[in-house]
Amino acid sequence: MLAVKTEELIGKFKKIIYSNPEGTFLIGVLDTGDSILGNCDPGSLIQGVGYRFFGKWQDGGNYGQQFKFDIFSQDVPHSRTGVIEYILKTCEGTGIGTALAHQIVDEFGSRSAIDVLKSNPDAVADKIIRLSPEAAGKASEKLIADQQCQNTKIDLLGLLAKRGFQLGPMIDQCLTAFGPLAVERIKKDPFTLMVRRMLSAGFMRVDQLYCDLGLPQDRLKRQLMCAWHAMQSGMNGSTWFSRAQIEKAIGERVSGNVRAERAIELGVRAKVLSVHEDPSGREWIAIRADAENEDYVAKRVKEILC
């Protein structure tokens, strides 16, 4: 299947045309007249503030061309209204209210207020009588964190786009889990997306990302995940599998030093796999959650029959 190229649309947010009752989807318009739509909390977009939207153009029928975005990042606003709204939203909880935000912009100008508050909060506190150094310091921290978040969003898009992931929810989950270190964390260990149960992080997608990043093909964790995937896919329709079956499943995907026994040991320590020995001394391996479910069902059936 051909990958759809991710495009970028830049503009100041003007207004919301429609948002669903759940507050998870909206249609809006930019100051350029361009129509946008996507999964987004309406409160995340501030009127008069500039944004970079990443997604693709589509035919909206009677509504004309619309830009369907997967994610967006905020440009530093420069209009007076945009700067004030940005400070109020980003610095919420620091003690900076509408009056103080207006004073900050009046003192430093709409093009410098955010940069000064971010880089030199003590200077802002010296000029604004009612603004304490503590509040200015907290505001600086929040502005810096927000900038890092916006940059990380763009970097995550570059890493995860065109791979079948549901980009909006995936990127939000990555930011929540890992913060500004999300890209480094995923590049080091893509399988953390599966371990964290992130939306659309299936084995085939994550393993392809792992391989494309040039990570060691025979890394022990990858061998464990290959075994887990094979069992999850139901090689024989059973819950339990022999060591020989696991070794074969790993060998089919892993080139290099296949260490099935150590991969199984890692799975048991990580509480991903369970090992059971039958009366003949033969060992069987299962996904731990499946084994526990099977055991629960067996006990319930026994209770009913008794």
C-alpha beads as a LAMMPS data file, in Angstrom:
LAMMPS data file: protein, C-alpha beads

306 atoms
305 bonds

1 atom types
1 bond types

-500.0 500.0 xlo xhi
-500.0 500.0 ylo yhi
-500.0 500.0 zlo zhi

Masses

1 110.0

Atoms # bond

1 1 1 0.000 0.000 0.000
2 1 1 1.398 3.412 -0.928
3 1 1 2.150 5.680 2.020
4 1 1 0.351 9.009 2.065
5 1 1 2.773 11.903 2.339
6 1 1 2.324 13.964 5.496
7 1 1 1.707 17.625 4.681
8 1 1 1.934 20.773 6.793
9 1 1 -0.498 23.663 7.081
10 1 1 0.406 26.853 8.974
11 1 1 -2.070 29.489 10.087
12 1 1 -3.691 31.323 12.981
13 1 1 -6.732 29.650 14.464
14 1 1 -9.858 31.727 13.867
15 1 1 -12.899 29.836 15.137
16 1 1 -14.637 26.494 15.637
17 1 1 -17.328 25.571 13.112
18 1 1 -18.352 22.315 14.813
19 1 1 -17.276 20.165 17.747
20 1 1 -18.878 16.938 18.916
21 1 1 -20.561 16.744 22.356
22 1 1 -17.742 14.561 23.702
23 1 1 -15.191 17.265 22.912
24 1 1 -12.963 14.897 20.959
25 1 1 -13.437 16.165 17.395
26 1 1 -13.735 19.552 15.750
27 1 1 -13.995 21.361 12.454
28 1 1 -12.469 24.827 12.405
29 1 1 -11.204 27.558 10.167
30 1 1 -7.918 29.474 10.068
31 1 1 -7.374 33.149 9.337
32 1 1 -6.311 32.087 5.842
33 1 1 -9.813 30.709 5.233
34 1 1 -8.549 27.119 5.207
35 1 1 -10.818 24.524 6.808
36 1 1 -9.318 22.036 9.288
37 1 1 -10.722 18.968 11.012
38 1 1 -9.360 16.343 13.366
39 1 1 -9.493 14.657 16.755
40 1 1 -8.841 17.425 19.228
41 1 1 -10.180 18.990 22.419
42 1 1 -11.682 22.335 21.289
43 1 1 -10.040 24.006 24.284
44 1 1 -6.597 23.121 22.925
45 1 1 -6.816 25.697 20.130
46 1 1 -6.639 29.384 21.019
47 1 1 -8.200 32.029 18.809
48 1 1 -5.559 34.247 17.218
49 1 1 -2.655 31.877 17.917
50 1 1 -0.620 30.355 15.100
51 1 1 -0.299 26.585 14.692
52 1 1 1.417 24.068 12.480
53 1 1 -0.992 21.283 11.501
54 1 1 0.379 17.986 10.168
55 1 1 -1.822 15.687 8.082
56 1 1 -3.211 15.723 4.547
57 1 1 -5.699 17.549 2.345
58 1 1 -8.930 15.771 1.476
59 1 1 -12.052 16.481 -0.549
60 1 1 -14.824 17.617 1.782
61 1 1 -17.552 17.475 -0.847
62 1 1 -19.827 20.498 -0.455
63 1 1 -17.352 21.929 2.056
64 1 1 -14.519 21.960 -0.482
65 1 1 -10.952 21.028 0.370
66 1 1 -10.326 20.382 4.066
67 1 1 -7.104 19.700 5.912
68 1 1 -7.406 16.607 8.120
69 1 1 -4.713 16.860 10.782
70 1 1 -3.204 14.069 12.862
71 1 1 -1.330 16.359 15.237
72 1 1 -0.571 20.049 15.603
73 1 1 2.068 22.135 17.326
74 1 1 1.854 25.696 18.437
75 1 1 3.902 28.504 16.911
76 1 1 4.963 31.230 19.309
77 1 1 2.215 33.840 18.845
78 1 1 3.033 37.483 18.116
79 1 1 -0.319 39.294 18.061
80 1 1 -1.155 40.949 21.375
81 1 1 -4.310 38.861 21.833
82 1 1 -2.514 35.654 20.905
83 1 1 0.386 36.303 23.299
84 1 1 -1.933 37.075 26.209
85 1 1 -4.072 33.980 25.577
86 1 1 -0.960 31.826 25.197
87 1 1 0.476 33.046 28.510
88 1 1 -2.843 32.500 30.300
89 1 1 -3.265 28.986 28.938
90 1 1 0.335 27.806 29.297
91 1 1 0.987 29.441 32.675
92 1 1 -2.286 28.372 34.273
93 1 1 -1.848 27.673 37.972
94 1 1 1.155 29.966 38.410
95 1 1 -0.819 32.963 39.645
96 1 1 -0.638 34.883 36.384
97 1 1 -4.149 36.055 35.560
98 1 1 -5.569 38.310 32.870
99 1 1 -4.409 41.577 34.485
100 1 1 -0.829 40.398 34.971
101 1 1 -0.678 38.933 31.473
102 1 1 -1.735 42.314 30.047
103 1 1 0.910 44.096 32.141
104 1 1 3.656 41.712 30.967
105 1 1 2.766 42.287 27.318
106 1 1 2.495 46.041 27.860
107 1 1 5.947 46.133 29.436
108 1 1 7.879 43.865 27.058
109 1 1 5.812 43.962 23.876
110 1 1 3.996 41.136 22.097
111 1 1 7.148 39.955 20.284
112 1 1 9.383 39.754 23.364
113 1 1 7.096 39.033 26.334
114 1 1 7.176 35.240 26.040
115 1 1 10.927 35.022 25.421
116 1 1 11.759 37.303 28.357
117 1 1 9.389 35.520 30.724
118 1 1 10.871 32.208 29.638
119 1 1 14.570 33.143 29.799
120 1 1 14.684 35.809 32.511
121 1 1 11.711 35.510 34.883
122 1 1 13.431 37.591 37.597
123 1 1 13.596 40.558 35.224
124 1 1 9.859 40.257 34.587
125 1 1 9.134 40.069 38.334
126 1 1 11.244 43.215 38.882
127 1 1 9.177 45.166 36.364
128 1 1 5.711 43.810 37.246
129 1 1 5.013 44.861 40.852
130 1 1 2.306 42.291 41.639
131 1 1 4.223 39.371 40.090
132 1 1 6.348 37.447 42.589
133 1 1 9.695 35.875 41.577
134 1 1 8.254 32.476 42.507
135 1 1 5.269 32.895 40.168
136 1 1 7.506 34.177 37.369
137 1 1 9.835 31.199 37.860
138 1 1 6.964 28.720 37.644
139 1 1 5.675 30.456 34.514
140 1 1 9.136 30.184 32.958
141 1 1 9.259 26.456 33.678
142 1 1 5.842 25.921 32.102
143 1 1 6.733 27.900 28.982
144 1 1 9.962 25.947 28.521
145 1 1 8.139 22.637 29.027
146 1 1 5.498 23.637 26.490
147 1 1 8.165 24.506 23.911
148 1 1 9.844 21.139 24.472
149 1 1 6.461 19.438 24.066
150 1 1 5.810 21.139 20.729
151 1 1 9.268 20.211 19.416
152 1 1 8.845 16.625 20.606
153 1 1 5.491 16.357 18.802
154 1 1 7.168 17.218 15.515
155 1 1 10.047 14.792 16.138
156 1 1 7.596 11.999 17.023
157 1 1 5.687 12.643 13.827
158 1 1 8.897 12.217 11.844
159 1 1 9.639 8.956 13.637
160 1 1 6.179 7.355 13.553
161 1 1 4.512 8.680 10.377
162 1 1 3.657 6.352 7.467
163 1 1 3.838 3.222 9.645
164 1 1 0.149 2.567 10.248
165 1 1 0.057 4.022 13.749
166 1 1 -2.888 6.187 14.809
167 1 1 -0.673 9.222 15.057
168 1 1 -2.754 11.621 17.164
169 1 1 -3.527 9.243 20.050
170 1 1 -0.105 7.565 19.779
171 1 1 1.813 10.834 20.036
172 1 1 -0.331 12.034 22.944
173 1 1 0.307 8.756 24.781
174 1 1 4.050 8.982 24.121
175 1 1 4.172 12.537 25.481
176 1 1 2.227 11.513 28.585
177 1 1 4.437 8.487 29.210
178 1 1 7.877 9.846 28.349
179 1 1 7.631 13.637 28.066
180 1 1 10.385 15.402 26.104
181 1 1 12.485 12.200 26.113
182 1 1 9.882 10.296 24.091
183 1 1 11.852 10.127 20.830
184 1 1 15.059 8.967 22.526
185 1 1 13.148 6.372 24.561
186 1 1 11.423 4.907 21.489
187 1 1 14.579 4.902 19.374
188 1 1 16.361 2.982 22.107
189 1 1 13.562 0.446 22.561
190 1 1 10.556 0.591 20.190
191 1 1 8.982 -2.380 21.968
192 1 1 8.236 -0.086 24.890
193 1 1 5.238 1.007 22.793
194 1 1 3.849 -2.526 23.070
195 1 1 4.763 -2.950 26.721
196 1 1 2.908 0.280 27.498
197 1 1 -0.090 -0.999 25.477
198 1 1 -0.205 2.098 23.307
199 1 1 -2.989 2.388 20.773
200 1 1 -2.206 0.732 17.401
201 1 1 1.206 -0.504 18.630
202 1 1 0.919 -4.008 17.162
203 1 1 3.929 -6.304 16.900
204 1 1 4.384 -6.095 13.128
205 1 1 4.392 -2.282 13.106
206 1 1 6.698 -1.987 16.096
207 1 1 9.057 -4.702 14.882
208 1 1 9.355 -3.007 11.485
209 1 1 10.232 0.250 13.247
210 1 1 12.788 -1.651 15.322
211 1 1 14.411 -3.113 12.205
212 1 1 14.350 0.191 10.313
213 1 1 16.199 1.839 13.199
214 1 1 19.032 -0.644 12.691
215 1 1 18.828 -2.104 16.198
216 1 1 20.392 -5.562 16.862
217 1 1 18.245 -8.241 15.243
218 1 1 19.088 -10.812 17.907
219 1 1 18.583 -8.623 20.979
220 1 1 17.073 -10.774 23.714
221 1 1 14.028 -8.574 24.229
222 1 1 13.196 -8.781 20.515
223 1 1 13.422 -12.576 20.693
224 1 1 10.971 -12.526 23.612
225 1 1 8.570 -10.279 21.697
226 1 1 8.826 -12.541 18.629
227 1 1 7.880 -15.515 20.816
228 1 1 5.034 -13.570 22.410
229 1 1 3.695 -12.551 18.995
230 1 1 3.810 -16.119 17.689
231 1 1 1.885 -17.413 20.702
232 1 1 -0.545 -14.495 20.593
233 1 1 -1.223 -15.284 16.934
234 1 1 -2.084 -18.865 17.898
235 1 1 0.416 -21.101 16.136
236 1 1 -1.674 -24.167 16.862
237 1 1 -4.809 -22.715 18.414
238 1 1 -3.646 -23.736 21.901
239 1 1 -2.624 -21.829 24.995
240 1 1 0.506 -23.891 25.686
241 1 1 3.456 -24.441 23.340
242 1 1 6.511 -26.667 23.462
243 1 1 10.035 -25.247 23.608
244 1 1 10.651 -26.568 20.117
245 1 1 7.715 -24.546 18.789
246 1 1 8.971 -21.398 20.507
247 1 1 12.502 -21.916 19.197
248 1 1 11.173 -22.357 15.666
249 1 1 8.987 -19.232 15.925
250 1 1 11.935 -17.128 17.108
251 1 1 14.255 -18.580 14.475
252 1 1 11.843 -17.666 11.694
253 1 1 12.130 -13.938 12.533
254 1 1 15.533 -13.562 14.162
255 1 1 18.808 -13.671 12.290
256 1 1 21.946 -14.131 14.338
257 1 1 22.329 -15.703 17.757
258 1 1 18.987 -17.327 18.612
259 1 1 18.719 -17.694 22.402
260 1 1 15.260 -19.088 22.908
261 1 1 15.922 -20.445 26.390
262 1 1 17.196 -17.114 27.681
263 1 1 14.305 -15.298 25.965
264 1 1 11.865 -17.568 27.790
265 1 1 13.657 -16.944 31.090
266 1 1 13.417 -13.201 30.476
267 1 1 9.698 -13.584 29.755
268 1 1 9.129 -15.458 33.009
269 1 1 11.069 -12.852 35.040
270 1 1 9.118 -10.062 33.363
271 1 1 5.849 -11.919 34.111
272 1 1 5.039 -12.105 30.414
273 1 1 5.321 -15.900 30.074
274 1 1 4.491 -18.915 32.212
275 1 1 6.244 -22.307 32.156
276 1 1 4.525 -25.566 33.113
277 1 1 6.083 -29.013 33.422
278 1 1 3.837 -32.010 32.675
279 1 1 4.137 -35.403 34.468
280 1 1 6.587 -36.658 31.852
281 1 1 8.956 -33.779 32.569
282 1 1 8.229 -31.954 29.339
283 1 1 8.011 -28.171 29.602
284 1 1 5.277 -26.062 28.057
285 1 1 5.230 -22.290 27.630
286 1 1 2.259 -19.900 27.509
287 1 1 1.524 -16.214 27.656
288 1 1 1.034 -15.626 31.360
289 1 1 -2.289 -13.781 31.013
290 1 1 -3.683 -16.611 28.837
291 1 1 -2.479 -19.240 31.296
292 1 1 -4.094 -17.429 34.218
293 1 1 -7.368 -17.060 32.311
294 1 1 -7.334 -20.750 31.408
295 1 1 -6.655 -21.692 35.029
296 1 1 -9.502 -19.472 36.241
297 1 1 -11.968 -21.014 33.775
298 1 1 -10.870 -24.537 34.753
299 1 1 -11.423 -23.789 38.441
300 1 1 -14.843 -22.286 37.811
301 1 1 -15.928 -25.293 35.735
302 1 1 -14.719 -27.624 38.496
303 1 1 -16.692 -25.643 41.112
304 1 1 -19.852 -25.819 38.990
305 1 1 -19.518 -29.546 38.360
306 1 1 -18.896 -30.260 42.018

Bonds

1 1 1 2
2 1 2 3
3 1 3 4
4 1 4 5
5 1 5 6
6 1 6 7
7 1 7 8
8 1 8 9
9 1 9 10
10 1 10 11
11 1 11 12
12 1 12 13
13 1 13 14
14 1 14 15
15 1 15 16
16 1 16 17
17 1 17 18
18 1 18 19
19 1 19 20
20 1 20 21
21 1 21 22
22 1 22 23
23 1 23 24
24 1 24 25
25 1 25 26
26 1 26 27
27 1 27 28
28 1 28 29
29 1 29 30
30 1 30 31
31 1 31 32
32 1 32 33
33 1 33 34
34 1 34 35
35 1 35 36
36 1 36 37
37 1 37 38
38 1 38 39
39 1 39 40
40 1 40 41
41 1 41 42
42 1 42 43
43 1 43 44
44 1 44 45
45 1 45 46
46 1 46 47
47 1 47 48
48 1 48 49
49 1 49 50
50 1 50 51
51 1 51 52
52 1 52 53
53 1 53 54
54 1 54 55
55 1 55 56
56 1 56 57
57 1 57 58
58 1 58 59
59 1 59 60
60 1 60 61
61 1 61 62
62 1 62 63
63 1 63 64
64 1 64 65
65 1 65 66
66 1 66 67
67 1 67 68
68 1 68 69
69 1 69 70
70 1 70 71
71 1 71 72
72 1 72 73
73 1 73 74
74 1 74 75
75 1 75 76
76 1 76 77
77 1 77 78
78 1 78 79
79 1 79 80
80 1 80 81
81 1 81 82
82 1 82 83
83 1 83 84
84 1 84 85
85 1 85 86
86 1 86 87
87 1 87 88
88 1 88 89
89 1 89 90
90 1 90 91
91 1 91 92
92 1 92 93
93 1 93 94
94 1 94 95
95 1 95 96
96 1 96 97
97 1 97 98
98 1 98 99
99 1 99 100
100 1 100 101
101 1 101 102
102 1 102 103
103 1 103 104
104 1 104 105
105 1 105 106
106 1 106 107
107 1 107 108
108 1 108 109
109 1 109 110
110 1 110 111
111 1 111 112
112 1 112 113
113 1 113 114
114 1 114 115
115 1 115 116
116 1 116 117
117 1 117 118
118 1 118 119
119 1 119 120
120 1 120 121
121 1 121 122
122 1 122 123
123 1 123 124
124 1 124 125
125 1 125 126
126 1 126 127
127 1 127 128
128 1 128 129
129 1 129 130
130 1 130 131
131 1 131 132
132 1 132 133
133 1 133 134
134 1 134 135
135 1 135 136
136 1 136 137
137 1 137 138
138 1 138 139
139 1 139 140
140 1 140 141
141 1 141 142
142 1 142 143
143 1 143 144
144 1 144 145
145 1 145 146
146 1 146 147
147 1 147 148
148 1 148 149
149 1 149 150
150 1 150 151
151 1 151 152
152 1 152 153
153 1 153 154
154 1 154 155
155 1 155 156
156 1 156 157
157 1 157 158
158 1 158 159
159 1 159 160
160 1 160 161
161 1 161 162
162 1 162 163
163 1 163 164
164 1 164 165
165 1 165 166
166 1 166 167
167 1 167 168
168 1 168 169
169 1 169 170
170 1 170 171
171 1 171 172
172 1 172 173
173 1 173 174
174 1 174 175
175 1 175 176
176 1 176 177
177 1 177 178
178 1 178 179
179 1 179 180
180 1 180 181
181 1 181 182
182 1 182 183
183 1 183 184
184 1 184 185
185 1 185 186
186 1 186 187
187 1 187 188
188 1 188 189
189 1 189 190
190 1 190 191
191 1 191 192
192 1 192 193
193 1 193 194
194 1 194 195
195 1 195 196
196 1 196 197
197 1 197 198
198 1 198 199
199 1 199 200
200 1 200 201
201 1 201 202
202 1 202 203
203 1 203 204
204 1 204 205
205 1 205 206
206 1 206 207
207 1 207 208
208 1 208 209
209 1 209 210
210 1 210 211
211 1 211 212
212 1 212 213
213 1 213 214
214 1 214 215
215 1 215 216
216 1 216 217
217 1 217 218
218 1 218 219
219 1 219 220
220 1 220 221
221 1 221 222
222 1 222 223
223 1 223 224
224 1 224 225
225 1 225 226
226 1 226 227
227 1 227 228
228 1 228 229
229 1 229 230
230 1 230 231
231 1 231 232
232 1 232 233
233 1 233 234
234 1 234 235
235 1 235 236
236 1 236 237
237 1 237 238
238 1 238 239
239 1 239 240
240 1 240 241
241 1 241 242
242 1 242 243
243 1 243 244
244 1 244 245
245 1 245 246
246 1 246 247
247 1 247 248
248 1 248 249
249 1 249 250
250 1 250 251
251 1 251 252
252 1 252 253
253 1 253 254
254 1 254 255
255 1 255 256
256 1 256 257
257 1 257 258
258 1 258 259
259 1 259 260
260 1 260 261
261 1 261 262
262 1 262 263
263 1 263 264
264 1 264 265
265 1 265 266
266 1 266 267
267 1 267 268
268 1 268 269
269 1 269 270
270 1 270 271
271 1 271 272
272 1 272 273
273 1 273 274
274 1 274 275
275 1 275 276
276 1 276 277
277 1 277 278
278 1 278 279
279 1 279 280
280 1 280 281
281 1 281 282
282 1 282 283
283 1 283 284
284 1 284 285
285 1 285 286
286 1 286 287
287 1 287 288
288 1 288 289
289 1 289 290
290 1 290 291
291 1 291 292
292 1 292 293
293 1 293 294
294 1 294 295
295 1 295 296
296 1 296 297
297 1 297 298
298 1 298 299
299 1 299 300
300 1 300 301
301 1 301 302
302 1 302 303
303 1 303 304
304 1 304 305
305 1 305 306
